[in-house]
């Protein structure tokens, strides 16, 4: 009885710990998702606000397209938000490498444009605005996304190469097994034929 009671208590404690871990993980995921949603909303709200607030300063800086760059990044933000959804095939539920490569090239182009506008074409007056600070943040964000997408592409290509090598190895093993089986069958039939010949003689 004492052993059964002890085992029951241990099982209850393990189950309670498992429930606590599940609740903790769920809470962390909820907090992360809420923080992510809040960050996305803040990104668009502050971006639009800085575009309106520093419009005159951007227009007075001749030769700079920083205002247009920030506007395009806000539009591109909506497209990048669909990468995770469109980056997978609906039927096979696998990554669509073509979509990821196109998104990577687009992000690299935005990084290049942003670097030119921020560090080459901006006036001194424009560098003191919130729009310039926001453009720097967006530039770093696009560079980070480009590095992430590059890593994903390298991982996918490595996985494809490994799968092809494994499939080739399996095919070679199957072919060798088939050849060996055919050889054994041939030798067995040959031996049976010889036995029959001796029997007849």
C-alpha positions, 0 to 999 in steps of 0.5 A: 500500500505504501509503495502504491501511494508513493508511486501515485504521489510521484506520478501526480508531482510529475503531471503537475510539473508537466502542466506547469511547464505547458502553462509557462511555455504557452504564456511565453508564446502569448507574450512573444506574439503580443510583443511582435504584434505591438512591434509591427503596429508601432513600426507602421505608426511611427513610420507614417508619423515621421513621414508626415512630421519631417516631410518639409525637411526631406524636401528641402534636402535636394538630391536625397530620396530618404523620404521615398525610401522610408515610404517604400520600406513601409510598403515592403514591410507588408510584402515581407510579412507574407514571406512566411506564408508564401514561402511554402508550397501549399501542397507539399508544405515545403519551402519555396526556394524561388520565393525566398530568393526573390525576397532576398534579392529585394531586401539586398536592393533595399539595403543598398538603396538605404545605405546610399540615401543614409550615408551619402545623400542625406543633408546635415539638417536631415540627419537631425530628424526622426525620419533619419533615425527611423531610416537607420533602424529600417536599414539595419532591419533589412540587412538582418532579414537579408542575413536570415534569408541567406542562412535559410537558403544555405540550409535548404540547399545543404538539406537538398544535397544531403537528401540526394546523396542519401537517395543515391546511396540507397539506390546503389545498395538496392542495385547491389542487393538485386545483383547479388540476389540475381547471381545467387539465383543463377548459381542455384539454378545452375547447381540444380541443373547439374544435379538433374543431369547427374541423376539422369546419367 
